[in-house]
Amino acid sequence: MSATSPAPLVDEPYRQSADEIIAILETRRQSGLSRTEAAWRLAHYGRNELDAVPPRPQWLKFLDQFTDVLVLLLLVAAMVSAAIWLQERDTALPYEALAIFAIVILNALMGYIQEARAEQAAAALRQMSATHSTVIRDGDRRSIPAAELVPGDIVLIAEGNTIPADARLIESTSLQTVEAALTGESLPVSKDIAVLSGTPELGDQHNMVFSGTAAVYGHGSAVVTATGMRTAMGRIAGMLEKAPDEITPLQRELGRVGKTLAVTVVLIALAMIGTIFLVSDIHGFAEIFDVLILGVALAVAAVPEGLPAVVTAVLSLGMQRMAKNKAIIRRLAAVETLGSATVIASDKTGTLTRNEMTVRRVVTASGSANLSGTGYAPHGDIEFVGSPSPDAPLQLELMRALTAAERANNAVLQERNGNWTVQGDPTEGALLVAARKAGLFPEALDARFARVGEVPFSSERKLMSTVHTDAEQSERLIAVTKGAPDILLARCTRELVGRDAVALTEARRAEIMASNDALAHEALRTLAVAFRSLPAEHADHGAFAEDVEHDLVFLGLIGLIDPPRQEAREAVARAQSAGIRCIMITGDHPVTAAIIAAELGIISDGRAVTGAELAAMTEAELDRTVREVCVYARVNPEHKLGIVKALQRGGETVAMTGDGVNDAPALKAADIGVAMGITGTDVSKEAADLVLADDNFATIVAAVEEGRAIFANIRKFLRYLLSSNIGEVMTMFFGILLADVIGLASTAASGIALPLLATQILWINLVTDGAPALALGIDPADEDGMHRPPRPRGEGVITGQMWAGIFLVGAIMAVGTLFVLDAALPGGLIEGSGTLAYGRTMAFTTLVMFQLFNVFNARSDDRSAFHGLFTNRWLWSAVVLSLLLHAFVVYTPLLQQAFSTVGLGAGDWLFCAAVSSSVLWLRELSKIMMAPADVPNGQYDRSPLR
């Protein structure tokens, strides 16, 4: 597809009827396109996507690795070194120049590979979280990626869906969409199927829906008229700027740390260069150049300029692991926030429970009936309490109640290869299954009660109604309503008893609510059903409003069961042990909610607060309530938002689940918005940070654990990189200052007394900061990660305790390296007998091994390095690889000349290893000394069970 926006396939579809559009596009209203035809059109018209910004060529991405100022200085230094060699010809090859150039190239390759992996991980995540659409193909409903839609597809639109393409409406039941993205109009626009005349503006094309807008009420179906760049959104895509790359708070903080460290190291390098000029007898340009290149090399080695790429790679790889475990992260920042979550506020149905709704009992005026069977297979028996005869009033009432439940329903029950599934709401699916168990089949009901209108469900009304013709009594229409028992009963004036509708007395209302409470005490979710007759002249199709939900005839109560998930019970306990408080928020009866919450271990006192009670509270009362109460029932989305804000006012970091359109504000307000991947609407998914592919509470807790592990790993490689780099800086700085004391000055052949050369510093940076640091980034999660309290809100990625450990390790490295250097050289505090090349090789090797021992220290600030020592095989592989690479530098003749090294004996290696291992033992000792007192049992338990 071209970015110049090709002409639409159908010119002005709003001016033609739906049937005319269907004929033009050669599709079918009931069966849609065939899969073969859809595949051909997809190949012909292209994917339903806006043209992307052309990807940056790979060679340019590689060149980007050389744009850093310090790297450019190194390249200049390599060229100057080569020029000096050409003038002096003191060696067979320009070894120093070649070594610097090779290290710069290898560093660039590492950075390029890290960024490429991060991009691949991000692309995979975008594919996982791609929007899907429900279409009719070959006569079946199916969910397909929105990118695979083609002109002529019949799309089904429900409340909460994002409209996937431009389409002409075929059916509209109170459908309203928000088109602010296209027109700037914030209020919902009502949609209908009437043909328009003239040339109305985009916002006035009421029989069209447009790509990128959202359905916020009602439902309908439409035939796709334009996809991709042919849509209205595509035609303005050229005016949209490319969205900037997302920068997370963690990356911003690391950027600040990196800049601070860069300034500090540059100042230290300048001070060191100045010190060298003051204390050394320097002659000629070559020696001056050696001093300057040393300063640049030290700055390059000490400044972790690759941190952003490493952090992005670790975050992205962690997000991929989460996605494989059914938790799809939509925003990088959520990974950081997950680790500090202190409250998880979850819906009940489908998240804490199995979402396998089954009707267990129906209660009517004359008694009750129990239904057997589980799941969506329509197999089971009906047991009438009291065993009435076939013509008894109870059986008639049961059939009327289940007929109403089946008609006021938008779900579809499907059977494929013996497996029964529900397309739509699980509760509505359970009602369809119950009706079939009673012998009520959709074909017969459709023939008599054809739907002519609907008043869609609203979370504010807690009701849903449909209007039908009656083939046996053509002079009337029938409106059937289902919803929350207390809400629906208030709108009823009569009750069906046998064949008669009798007036509802206050005593009878009290009996019905007592029955409702009894069902709730059995952990059954309850719905009520009712109906009323309307005159036939009321049949202004599709124009029915809430006024049909009054003067109703009460039919009965329906009790459904949705058992708690076993894994949710375990996840609640795991969250509580991690100091995370679990809250249940549901629209169910408070007694039902309290029973399920108690089974899951969320509460023990049976207390539940209702939405009505929340609405009557002052802000101060609400703040106090959310600190004490863990179960909220009969709530609407506005109450959810209030709960989130109250928890945040109390300093909590809140993860909140939601699935409906009206949940979007609460999901956005929460620190971590969690949308349901199966039952959630597109609007809720767009507002969320995390999407659960399995709608399972246990997946949220697993995501929190993974978030903690990712953040911990970022701290691990930060601890490792910074302590190692500071060790290099201290070694060079104090080595120059103490050159006379350690015998370095007297051994130096020229006026420059350097403990290590620039090429050696760069090599240490390459072999120890590369593979080992990345291996730390994929370290397995700590066993005790979920037995610690959440990270305090606002705590930095590098804490004071971390900085103390970093500087302690750096100091140990510097002291040990200079000790080995002193012991290898004649003079100084410890008499040695080696040459300067030997002494530098020993110091070089010691500093490398120091850092490889330190990688095990860096796994924790307070836990022993020997705990779980062999759990990360990649870490051991990285350490072995680094040692082998260093051995090549020590023993290969060409590399010996490039890095000014000499071969070492076995005793030398043992001496270097013994000294460098001191960082392990001394850090172990410091961990013991700085360990806090034992935490009393239960200190981190934030649940009300304590």
TORZATOR-238791 format. One record per residue (C-alpha): y, x, z. Coordinates in steps of 0.2 Angstrom, whole numbers, plus 2048, in hexadecimal, padded with zeros to 3 digits. Example, Ala and Ser with C-alpha at 12.3 -4.5 7.8 and 13.67 -1.06 7.14 Angstrom:
REM residues 2
7EA83E827/7FB844824/
END
This chain:
REM residues 946
800800800/8118067FC/81F808808/82B8007FB/8237EF801/81A7E77F2/81D7D47EE/8137C87F9/8037C07F2/8097AE7F3/81C7AB7EF/8247A17FD/81479A805/81F78F811/823784802/81177F7FE/804776807/7F677E810/7E9778804/7F477F7F5/7F47907FE/7E278F801/7DE78B7EF/7EA7997E9/7E17A67F4/7D079F7EF/7CA79D800/7C278F80A/7C9786819/7B9783823/7AF79381E/7BC7A0819/7B87AE80E/7A77B680C/7A47C7813/7A27CE801/7B37C77FB/7BC7CD80B/7B57DE808/7BB7DE7F6/7CC7D87FB/7CD7E5808/7CA7F37FB/7D67EB7EF/7E57E77FB/7E37F4808/7E27F381B/7ED7E8824/7F87F682B/8097FC82A/80C80C820/80A81A82C/81682A82C/80D837822/80384282D/80A854830/801860825/7F486B830/7FC87B82A/80D876831/805871841/7FE882842/80F88A83E/81687F84C/80D88B858/819899854/829890857/82A89586A/8388A286D/82C8AD877/81F8AD869/82C8B185C/8318C0867/81F8C6868/81E8C5855/82E8CF853/8278DB860/8178DD855/8228E1846/82D8ED84F/81D8F6856/8168F7845/8268FF83E/82690C84C/814910847/819912835/82691E83B/81C928847/80A926841/80392C852/7F3921850/7E791D842/7ED90B842/7FC90184A/7F08FB858/7FD8F4864/8058EA855/7F48E484F/7EF8DF861/7FF8D5864/7FE8CC854/7EB8C8856/7EF8C1868/7FD8B6861/7F28AF853/7E48AB860/7F08A386B/7F789885D/7E5894858/7E188E86A/7F188486B/7EE87C85A/7DC87785E/7E287086F/7EF865866/7E3860859/7D685A866/7E385086F/7E984885E/7D684385A/7D483C86C/7E483286A/7DE82B859/7CD826860/7D681D86E/7E1814862/7D280E858/7C9808868/7D87FE86D/7DC7F785C/7E07E485B/7D27D8856/7D47C784E/7C97B884D/7C57B283B/7B97A6832/7AE7AF825/79F7A881D/7A1799828/7A07A2839/7AD7A8845/7AE7BA847/7B97C784F/7BF7D5844/7CB7E3845/7DC7DC840/7DE7EB834/7D07E382A/7D87D2826/7DB7CE814/7E57C180B/7DB7B080B/7D37B381C/7D37A4828/7DA7AA838/7D87A1849/7E77A2854/7E679F867/7F37A0875/7F67B3879/7F17B9868/7FB7C685E/7FD7BF84D/7F47CC842/7FC7C8830/8087BC828/7FF7AB825/802799820/7FC78D82E/7EE78182B/7ED77983C/7F977984B/7F677285C/806774866/80778685F/816791864/8197A3860/8267B0865/82E7B8856/83B7C385F/8347D2857/8397CB846/8487BF849/84F7C4859/84C7B2860/8457B4871/8407A1873/82F79C86D/82E79385C/82478385A/81978484B/81277683F/80A77482E/81776A825/81D770814/82F777814/83C776806/84A781802/84B793807/84A79381A/84D7A3824/83F7AC82C/8417A483D/841792835/83179482C/827789838/81878882E/81579B82D/8107A883A/8157BA838/80C7CB83C/8117D384C/8177C2855/80D7BA863/8067A9866/80C7A3878/806791878/7F978686F/7EE78B861/7EB78984F/7E479183F/7EC799830/7E87A081F/7EE7B281D/7FB7B480F/8017C6811/7FA7D681A/8017E781D/8117EC815/8117DB80C/8157D281D/8267CE823/8247DC830/81F7E8822/82F7E4818/8397EA827/82E7F882C/838805822/84780182E/83D80683D/83E817844/82E820849/82A81D85B/82D82D865/81D83686C/81A82F87E/81E83B88B/81683789C/81E83B8AD/8118488B0/81685189F/8288508A4/8258578B5/81A8658AD/8288688A1/83486B8AF/8288768B8/8268808A8/8388828A6/83B8878B8/82D8948B6/83389A8A6/84589E8AD/83D8A68BC/8328B18B2/83F8B68A6/84A8BB8B4/83C8C58BC/8388CD8AB/84B8D28A9/84B8D98BB/83B8E28B7/8428EA8A7/8528EF8B1/8478F68BE/83D9008B2/84D9078AA/85390C8BB/8449148C2/83C91C8B2/84292A8A7/842921896/84592A886/845924874/84491386C/83191286D/832913880/840906881/8378FB875/8278FC880/8318F688F/8398E8886/8288E287E/8218E3890/82E8D7896/82A8CB888/8178CC88A/8198C989D/8248B9899/8178B388C/8098B5898/8118AE8A7/81989E89F/80B89189C/81488B88C/803883887/803877896/80986788D/7FC869880/7EE86C88D/7F485E897/7F4852888/7E3858883/7DC855895/7E4844896/7DE83F885/7CC845888/7CC83C899/7D282C890/7C382E884/7B782F892/7BF81F89A/7BE816889/7AB81A888/7AA812899/7B3802894/7C480789A/7D080988C/7E1811891/7EF80C886/7FC81788E/7FA829893/8058268A3/7F881A8A9/7EC8288AC/7F78318B8/7FC8218C1/7E981C8C3/7E682A8CF/7F48238DB/7EF8118DB/7EF80A8EC/7EB7F78E8/7E17EF8DB/7E57DD8D9/7D87D58CE/7D47C48C7/7C37BC8CD/7BB7B48BE/7B27C08B2/7BA7D08BB/7B27CE8CD/7A57C28C7/7997C28B8/7A37B68AD/7937AD8A9/79979B8AE/78C78E8B1/78E77C8B6/7847798C6/78A7688CC/7937598C6/79A74D8D3/7A073B8CE/7A472B8D7/7927268D9/78A7368DE/7867478D7/77B7508CB/7747628CB/77276C8BB/76577A8B9/7657898AE/7707988AD/77B7A18A0/78079988F/76F794889/770780889/75F77F892/75D7778A3/75A7668AC/76575A8B4/7607548C6/7697448CC/76B7448DE/7627348E4/7587338D4/7617238CC/7597198BE/75F71D8AC/76C7108AC/7737148BD/7867168BE/7847298C3/77C72D8B2/7897248A9/79772D8B3/78F73D8B0/78E73B89D/7A073589D/7A67448A7/79C75189C/7A374988C/7B474B892/7B175D897/7A9760886/7B775887C/7C6761886/7BF771880/7C377F874/7B478A876/7A678C869/79478E86E/78A798862/77879D860/7727AD857/7617B3857/75D7AA867/76C7B0870/7797A4875/78B7A9876/79C7A1879/7AC7A486E/7BA7A087A/7BD79D88C/7AC79F897/7B07908A2/7B2785892/7A278C88C/79978789B/79F775899/798775887/78777B88E/78776E89B/78B76088F/77C766884/770766893/775753895/771750882/78375087D/78475986C/79475D863/78F755852/78D74485A/79D746865/7A774C856/7A173D84C/7A8731859/7B673A862/7BF744855/7CE74E85C/7DF74A856/7EA753862/7EB75F871/7F6764880/7F0776882/7EC77D893/7FB78489D/7FA78F8AC/8087858B4/8007748B1/7EE77A8B4/7E976D8A8/7E376B896/7E275B88C/7DB75587B/7DE745872/7D073D867/7CD72E85C/7BE722861/7B471D853/7AC70E85C/7BD708862/7CA70B854/7D870385D/7D971086A/7DB72386D/7D372C87B/7DB73B885/7D074688F/7D675289C/7CE7608A6/7D676B8B3/7D97708C5/7D27628D0/7E17608DC/7ED7608CD/7E37548C2/7DF7488D0/7F27468D4/7F473F8C2/7E67338C3/7E87218C8/7D671A8C6/7C47218C7/7B571D8BC/7A87148C6/7997108BB/7A27078AC/7B17028B5/7C170A8B9/7C67068CB/7D670A8D4/7D771B8DE/7DB7188F0/7E17268FC/7D1725905/7C77288F5/7D37368F0/7CF73F901/7BD73D8FD/7BE7458EC/7C87548F3/7BB755901/7AD7568F4/7B87638EB/7B976D8FB/7A676C8FE/7A37738EC/7AF7818F0/7A6785900/7967888F5/7A17958EB/7A17898DC/7B17898D1/7B77778CF/7BE76E8C0/7C375B8BF/7C27508AF/7CB7408AB/7D073589D/7DB727897/7DC71B888/7EB71C87D/7F170F870/7EC71485E/7FE714858/801722864/7F772D857/806738851/7F974684E/7FD756857/80D74F85F/80574B870/80E751880/80A753892/80E740895/7FC73C890/7F77458A0/7FC7368AB/7F47268B1/7E372E8AE/7D27288B3/7C97348BE/7B77388B8/7B07458C4/7B07578CA/7A67658C2/7A07748CC/79D7848C3/7967958CA/79A7A68C5/7917B28D0/7997C28D6/7957D28CD/7897DE8D7/7937ED8D0/7A37E58D5/79D7E48E7/7997F78E6/7AA7FA8DE/7B47F18EB/7AB7FC8F8/7AF80C8EE/7C18078EC/7C38048FE/7BB815903/7C881C8F7/7D6814901/7D98078F4/7DC7F58F9/7D47E88EF/7DC7D78EC/7D57C78E4/7E17BC8DA/7D97AC8D3/7DD79A8CD/7CE7948D6/7CD78A8E6/7D17948F6/7C17918FE/7B77978EF/7C27A68ED/7C07AB8FF/7AD7A98FE/7AB7B48EF/7B87C18F6/7AD7C1906/79D7C48FC/7A67D38F3/7AC7DA903/7BE7D8900/7C17CD90F/7B87C991F/7C47BC927/7C37AF919/7D67AE917/7DD7A9906/7EF7A5902/7F37988F5/8007988E7/80978A8EF/80A793900/8117A38F6/81E7988EE/8257928FE/8277A4906/8367AE908/8367BF901/8347C7912/8257BB916/81E7BF905/81F7D2908/8177D0919/8097C5912/8047D1904/8027DE911/7F57D391A/7ED7C890D/7E07CD900/7DB7BC8F8/7E77B18EF/7E17A08E7/7E97938DC/7F679F8D6/7FF79F8C5/8067AE8BC/8177AD8C5/80E7AF8D5/8057BE8CF/8167C68CA/81D7C38DB/80D7CB8E4/80F7DA8D9/8227DC8DD/81F7D98F0/8117E68F0/81C7F38E7/82A7F08F3/81E7F5901/81B8058F8/80A8018F0/8058078DF/7FD7F88D7/7F07F58CA/7F17E38C4/7E57D98B9/7E97CB8AD/7E37C389D/7EF7B5898/8007B5890/8097B18A0/8017BF8A8/80B7CB89D/81A7CD8A9/80F7D18B8/8057DE8AE/8157E68A8/81C7E68BA/80C7EE8C1/80B8008C2/7FA7FE8B8/7F97EE8AE/7E67EB8AB/7E27DE89D/7D17D6899/7C97DC889/7BE7CE887/7C77BF88D/7D97C688D/7E67C1881/7EE7CD875/7FF7CB87E/7F77D088E/7EF7DF886/7FF7E487F/8087E3890/7FA7ED898/7F77FF89B/7E47FE89D/7D87F2893/7C77EE89A/7BA7ED88C/7AE7E4898/7BA7DB8A3/7B17E38B2/7BA7E78C3/7AE7F68C5/7B57FD8B5/7C77FD8BD/7C08078CC/7B78138C1/7C78158B7/7D18198C7/7C38268CB/7C582D8BA/7D882D8BC/7D78378CC/7CB8438C4/7D68468B5/7E58498C0/7DB8548CC/7D585F8BD/7E78608B7/7EB8678C8/7DC8738C7/7E287C8B7/7F487C8BD/7EF8848CD/7E48918C3/7F18948B5/8008968C1/7F78A18CE/7F08AC8C0/8018AE8B7/80A8B18C8/7FD8BF8CC/8018C78BB/8138C78BF/8118CE8D0/8068DB8CA/8128E18BD/8228DF8C8/81B8E88D8/8118F58CD/8218FB8C6/82A8FA8D7/81C9048E0/8189108D1/81C91F8DC/8129188EB/8029148E1/8029248D7/80691C8C7/8179258C4/80F9368C5/8019328B9/80C92A8AB/80D93689D/81E930898/82D9298A2/8259178A2/81A9138B1/8119038AD/8028FC8B6/7FD8F28A7/8028F2895/80A8E488B/7FA8E1880/7EF8E1890/7FA8D3898/7F98C9888/7E68CB887/7E48C5899/7EE8B6895/7E38B2886/7D28B488D/7D58AD89F/7E28A089C/7D889888D/7C689388F/7C58938A2/7D58888A4/7CE87B897/7BE87B8A0/7C78778B0/7CF8688A7/7BD8608A4/7B78648B6/7AB8568BC/7B384A8C9/7B38508DB/7A68478E5/7B38438F2/7C083E8E6/7BD82C8EB/7BD82F8FD/7CF8358FE/7DE82B8FF/7E98278F0/7F58348EB/80682F8F3/8128278E7/81E8338E0/8158438E5/8178518D9/8098588CF/80B8698D8/80D8678EB/8138738F8/8018778FD/7FD87B8EB/80C8868E9/80788F8F9/7F58928F2/7FC8988E1/8078A58E9/7FA8AB8F5/7ED8AD8E7/7FA8B68DC/7FE8C28EA/7EB8C68ED/7E98C98DB/7F88D58DA/7F38DF8EA/7E18E08E4/7E68E68D2/7F28F38D9/7E58F98E5/7D88FC8D8/7E69058CD/7EB9108DC/7D89148DF/7D59198CD/7E49258CC/7E89368D4/7F59358E2/7FB9268EA/7F591E8F9/7E291F8F4/7DD92F8EB/7D592D8DA/7D19388CC/7D292E8BC/7DE92E8AD/7EC9218AB/7E191989D/7D39178A9/7DE9118B7/7E69048AC/7D48FE8A6/7CE8FC8B8/7DE8F28BC/7DC8E88AC/7CA8E48B0/7CE8E08C2/7DC8D48BD/7D18CB8B0/7C38C98BD/7CF8C38CB/7D48B58BF/7C28B18BB/7BE8B08CE/7CD8A68D1/7C88988C4/7BB8938D2/7C88938DF/7D38888D5/7C787A8D5/7CE8748E6/7DC8788F2/7D1874901/7BF8738FC/7B48828FB/7B288A8EA/79F88B8ED/79E8788EE/7978718DE/7988838D7/78C8808C8/79286E8C3/79D8738B5/79387D8A8/7A287E89D/7AB8888AA/79D8958AC/79C896899/7AF89A898/7AE8A78A6/79F8B089D/7A88AF88D/7B88B6894/7AE8C589C/7A58C888B/7B68C9882/7BD8D588F/7AE8E088D/7B18E187B/7C38E787F/7BC8F488B/7AE8FB880/7B28F886D/7BB908866/7C78FE85B/7CC8F386A/7CD901876/7DA90986B/7E38F8869/7E38F587C/7E3907883/7D390488C/7C4910890/7B290C894/7AD9088A6/79D90C8AF/7939008B9/79A9068C9/7AC9038C2/7A78F18BE/79F8EE8CF/7AF8F58D8/7BA8EA8CD/7AF8DB8D1/7AF8DF8E3/7C28E08E5/7C58D18D9/7B98C68E3/7C58C88F2/7CF8BA8EB/7C08AE8ED/7BD8B48FF/7CF8B4905/7D28A38FD/7C389C905/7C98A3916/7DB89B913/7D388A90F/7CA88A91F/7D988F929/7E4882920/7D7874921/7DE864929/7D685D938/7C7851934/7CD84192E/7C783393A/7BB827932/7C481892A/7D5820929/7D681D917/7CE80C917/7DB800912/7D07F1912/7D27E391E/7C07E6924/7C57F492F/
END
